[in-house]
Amino acid sequence: MLVSTLNFEMVEPDRTLSDFVESYWMLCNPSDQQQQVVVLPDGRIDIFFSVSPTNAYHVMIRGLDVEPSATAIVPKSKIFAVSLTLLAVEYILHTSVASLLNTGSVLPVDFWGLSPDDLTDFDRFCQKVSKHITSLVNQEVDERKRKLVALLYASHGSIPVSELAETVGWSSRQINRYFNYWFGLPLKTYCNILRFRASFGHIKEGKLFPEQNFTDQAHFIHEVKKYAGVAPKELSKNLKDRFIQFSLMPKK
């Protein structure tokens, strides 16, 4: 079975929530076959609302990943999800996800006031979640943190830590303390993950050379192997649609 048989849809949030929400997305497996896939580190914190004939409705949160993870998309399953930005951890979730590095945790079944009925209409799901997240924004975001996160995303992690610290007016030590406390990893590691994620499109097109400020070809290959578990050439082939982020990327 190929990932192409899956139903996938993604929408961006309203601009008023862009500081906290990267995207809403839906993934459904309408077939009778299980799909084995590998999920690559991409710098996102995800909340999943899922249901299937074999698994009752449940809600999970997944922290940041620094290594690839194998998972299965079960038959007749439906997943609606929210991909959160770094700022959302402190200002929306109000709790650290450091303990969730490379793993996830079950959330209350009534999390954010949603229920199985909310997985019948993706647009309605997005609207309901957006409204709830808006209600959770109850304090001003520290401008240093807002600027830091904006620079990280805009540069795909290619700005040196020292330059980030100077630009936002926050010491490298303070930034790393912030990252380790809230996310469970140092800033440099997170930058590497963003840079790796930014290379997905190039690798899928067969461009197996550095394009995101990697030092050289050897460094590029080393980083891809570190976060994907395979070399760029094997990743680009994506045999049997194993790497789900590649398979679901829109064709140019």
Backbone torsions as a table, in degrees:
resi	resn	phi	psi	omega
1	MET	NA	138.2	-178.7
2	LEU	-105.5	153.2	178.6
3	VAL	-59.9	-24.4	-179.1
4	SER	-60.2	-17.2	178.1
5	THR	-82.6	-7.9	178.1
6	LEU	-80.3	152.2	174.2
7	ASN	-99.6	125.1	-177.1
8	PHE	-133.9	137.1	176.6
9	GLU	-146.2	141.3	179.8
10	MET	-137.9	140.2	175.7
11	VAL	-132.8	149.5	177.8
12	GLU	-87.5	153.8	180.0
13	PRO	-76.6	166.8	171.4
14	ASP	-61.8	149.7	-177.3
15	ARG	-56.3	-30.3	-178.5
16	THR	-66.7	-17.5	-179.7
17	LEU	-112.0	6.6	-174.4
18	SER	-64.6	-20.8	176.0
19	ASP	-69.4	-22.5	-171.6
20	PHE	-118.6	-26.3	-176.7
21	VAL	-120.5	125.9	175.8
22	GLU	-83.0	-44.0	-179.0
23	SER	-168.1	162.3	167.9
24	TYR	-112.0	141.6	178.5
25	TRP	-148.6	158.8	-177.7
26	MET	-129.7	134.9	176.8
27	LEU	-134.4	121.3	-178.8
28	CYS	-126.4	142.1	174.3
29	ASN	-114.3	93.2	-175.7
30	PRO	-78.5	-5.7	-175.4
31	SER	-84.3	177.6	177.8
32	ASP	-96.4	8.7	-177.8
33	GLN	-114.7	146.0	177.3
34	GLN	-81.6	141.6	179.8
35	GLN	-110.8	116.7	176.4
36	GLN	-86.6	126.9	-178.1
37	VAL	-138.1	165.7	174.6
38	VAL	-118.3	128.0	178.5
39	VAL	-101.2	128.1	-176.9
40	LEU	-96.2	150.8	175.3
41	PRO	-58.4	132.9	-179.3
42	ASP	-139.7	8.9	174.3
43	GLY	78.4	17.4	-177.4
44	ARG	-113.0	153.3	169.3
45	ILE	-107.4	123.7	-174.1
46	ASP	-116.3	142.8	170.9
47	ILE	-117.3	123.7	-175.5
48	PHE	-109.5	134.4	172.8
49	PHE	-115.7	112.5	-169.0
50	SER	-130.8	154.7	176.0
51	VAL	-157.9	148.6	176.0
52	SER	-159.2	168.4	178.9
53	PRO	-60.6	-27.2	-178.0
54	THR	-99.5	-11.2	-179.2
55	ASN	-131.7	123.0	178.4
56	ALA	-63.6	160.3	177.5
57	TYR	-51.7	130.1	179.0
58	HIS	-151.1	160.9	-178.2
59	VAL	-125.9	135.0	-179.8
60	MET	-136.8	153.8	172.1
61	ILE	-118.1	139.5	178.2
62	ARG	-119.4	125.1	178.1
63	GLY	-77.2	-165.6	179.4
64	LEU	-73.8	149.5	177.4
65	ASP	-114.5	144.2	175.6
66	VAL	-122.0	11.6	177.4
67	GLU	-153.7	158.3	179.4
68	PRO	-69.8	151.2	179.2
69	SER	-135.5	136.0	179.0
70	ALA	-88.9	140.7	178.1
71	THR	-150.5	171.7	-179.5
72	ALA	-126.2	136.5	174.3
73	ILE	-99.9	107.8	-170.4
74	VAL	-73.8	157.7	-179.2
75	PRO	-59.2	145.4	175.8
76	LYS	57.3	26.5	-177.7
77	SER	-92.4	157.4	178.9
78	LYS	-137.6	128.4	178.9
79	ILE	-126.9	121.5	168.8
80	PHE	-107.7	136.8	-173.4
81	ALA	-141.9	159.0	175.3
82	VAL	-123.8	122.4	175.2
83	SER	-96.9	118.0	-174.2
84	LEU	-97.8	152.4	173.7
85	THR	-83.3	173.7	177.8
86	LEU	-60.3	-41.5	-176.5
87	LEU	-62.1	-29.2	-177.8
88	ALA	-64.0	-27.7	-178.3
89	VAL	-60.7	-47.5	-179.1
90	GLU	-80.6	-40.8	-169.6
91	TYR	-96.7	-13.8	177.2
92	ILE	-115.0	-50.0	179.9
93	LEU	-80.0	-29.1	178.4
94	HIS	59.3	30.4	177.0
95	THR	-155.3	145.3	-179.8
96	SER	-66.3	146.9	173.8
97	VAL	-112.7	19.1	-178.7
98	ALA	-58.3	-36.7	-178.6
99	SER	-74.6	-7.4	-177.5
100	LEU	-102.5	18.3	178.0
101	LEU	-62.2	123.6	-178.5
102	ASN	63.6	21.6	179.0
103	THR	-155.1	179.4	179.6
104	GLY	-134.0	179.0	-179.0
105	SER	-148.2	145.9	179.1
106	VAL	-77.5	136.3	177.1
107	LEU	-104.8	163.6	177.4
108	PRO	-55.6	144.6	-174.9
109	VAL	-64.4	-22.1	178.2
110	ASP	-101.4	22.5	-178.4
111	PHE	-53.4	131.1	-179.9
112	TRP	59.1	18.9	175.9
113	GLY	73.8	16.9	-179.8
114	LEU	-94.0	161.9	-179.3
115	SER	-145.5	174.1	178.0
116	PRO	-54.8	-30.9	179.9
117	ASP	-62.0	-24.4	-178.6
118	ASP	-79.7	-2.8	177.3
119	LEU	-98.9	17.7	178.7
120	THR	-97.9	-16.6	-177.2
121	ASP	-144.0	112.1	-174.5
122	PHE	-66.3	-41.4	179.5
123	ASP	-62.2	-42.9	179.3
124	ARG	-65.9	-37.1	176.0
125	PHE	-59.1	-48.7	-179.5
126	CYS	-59.9	-42.7	-179.7
127	GLN	-64.7	-43.3	-178.2
128	LYS	-66.9	-43.0	179.3
129	VAL	-66.6	-41.4	178.6
130	SER	-59.3	-44.8	179.7
131	LYS	-62.2	-40.9	-179.0
132	HIS	-69.3	-42.8	179.5
133	ILE	-62.4	-40.3	177.5
134	THR	-57.8	-38.6	179.7
135	SER	-69.0	-18.7	-177.8
136	LEU	-88.3	-13.0	-179.5
137	VAL	-78.1	99.8	-174.5
138	ASN	-123.7	13.4	176.5
139	GLN	-153.4	154.9	179.9
140	GLU	-71.8	140.3	178.1
141	VAL	-78.4	133.9	174.7
142	ASP	-56.1	122.0	-174.9
143	GLU	-62.8	-29.1	176.8
144	ARG	-64.7	-41.6	179.8
145	LYS	-69.4	-41.0	178.6
146	ARG	-60.5	-45.8	-178.5
147	LYS	-66.5	-41.1	179.7
148	LEU	-59.3	-50.6	-178.1
149	VAL	-65.1	-40.5	179.0
150	ALA	-61.3	-42.3	178.8
151	LEU	-66.2	-39.4	178.7
152	LEU	-60.9	-48.2	-178.0
153	TYR	-68.7	-41.9	-177.1
154	ALA	-66.2	-33.9	-177.6
155	SER	-93.9	-3.3	-175.4
156	HIS	57.0	35.7	176.3
157	GLY	77.1	13.4	-174.3
158	SER	-90.5	-0.7	178.1
159	ILE	-86.6	130.2	178.2
160	PRO	-58.2	147.7	-179.0
161	VAL	-57.3	-40.9	-179.0
162	SER	-62.8	-38.0	179.1
163	GLU	-70.5	-39.5	176.1
164	LEU	-60.0	-45.5	-178.6
165	ALA	-61.0	-43.5	-179.5
166	GLU	-67.4	-39.4	-176.8
167	THR	-68.1	-41.3	-176.9
168	VAL	-91.3	-7.8	178.8
169	GLY	73.0	38.8	-177.7
170	TRP	-138.0	131.5	-176.3
171	SER	-68.2	154.2	178.2
172	SER	-58.5	-36.3	179.6
173	ARG	-65.1	-43.2	178.9
174	GLN	-65.5	-40.7	179.8
175	ILE	-64.1	-43.6	179.6
176	ASN	-66.9	-34.5	176.3
177	ARG	-64.4	-41.5	177.7
178	TYR	-61.7	-47.4	-178.9
179	PHE	-66.1	-43.7	-179.4
180	ASN	-65.5	-37.9	-178.9
181	TYR	-70.5	-47.8	-173.3
182	TRP	-85.6	-31.6	-171.7
183	PHE	-120.6	-15.4	175.5
184	GLY	86.6	16.4	179.0
185	LEU	-154.1	157.3	179.0
186	PRO	-75.8	161.2	-178.1
187	LEU	-57.8	-42.5	-176.7
188	LYS	-59.7	-40.3	178.4
189	THR	-63.6	-41.6	179.3
190	TYR	-64.9	-39.3	177.2
191	CYS	-60.7	-41.7	179.4
192	ASN	-61.7	-38.6	179.4
193	ILE	-66.9	-43.2	178.2
194	LEU	-62.5	-40.2	179.5
195	ARG	-65.8	-40.3	176.2
196	PHE	-61.5	-47.0	179.5
197	ARG	-60.8	-38.0	-178.8
198	ALA	-67.2	-16.7	-179.8
199	SER	-86.9	-6.2	-176.1
200	PHE	-54.3	-49.7	-176.9
201	GLY	-61.3	-42.3	-179.9
202	HIS	-64.7	-45.1	-178.2
203	ILE	-64.5	-42.1	180.0
204	LYS	-61.2	-33.1	178.7
205	GLU	-79.4	-2.4	179.6
206	GLY	88.0	10.8	177.8
207	LYS	-85.4	90.7	-171.3
208	LEU	-95.5	52.2	178.1
209	PHE	-145.2	160.2	-174.6
210	PRO	-62.2	134.2	174.6
211	GLU	-136.3	-2.6	-176.6
212	GLN	-122.8	51.1	173.8
213	ASN	64.3	30.2	171.0
214	PHE	-74.5	150.5	-175.8
215	THR	-61.3	-48.3	179.8
216	ASP	-161.1	-175.4	-177.7
217	GLN	-61.5	-41.3	-179.5
218	ALA	-63.2	-40.1	178.7
219	HIS	-66.1	-41.2	178.5
220	PHE	-60.1	-49.0	-179.8
221	ILE	-62.4	-41.9	-179.5
222	HIS	-61.5	-44.0	-178.2
223	GLU	-68.2	-39.2	178.4
224	VAL	-65.0	-45.0	178.0
225	LYS	-61.1	-37.4	-178.2
226	LYS	-63.9	-43.6	-173.9
227	TYR	-97.7	-17.5	179.8
228	ALA	-109.2	-21.1	-178.4
229	GLY	84.3	-3.1	179.6
230	VAL	-140.6	164.5	177.8
231	ALA	-74.1	160.5	-179.4
232	PRO	-53.3	-39.1	-178.3
233	LYS	-61.9	-44.6	179.5
234	GLU	-68.4	-37.5	178.7
235	LEU	-62.7	-41.1	-178.5
236	SER	-66.4	-32.1	178.4
237	LYS	-70.0	-36.4	176.7
238	ASN	46.9	54.3	-177.8
239	LEU	-58.7	137.0	-179.6
240	LYS	58.2	25.5	179.3
241	ASP	53.5	40.7	-174.1
242	ARG	-67.4	-41.4	-176.3
243	PHE	-90.8	102.9	-165.7
244	ILE	-65.0	-34.8	179.8
245	GLN	-63.8	-33.7	177.6
246	PHE	-70.4	-43.2	-176.2
247	SER	-65.6	-31.2	-176.3
248	LEU	-93.4	-2.3	177.5
249	MET	-67.5	137.8	-179.7
250	PRO	-65.1	144.9	178.3
251	LYS	-77.5	140.9	179.2
252	LYS	-86.4	NA	NA
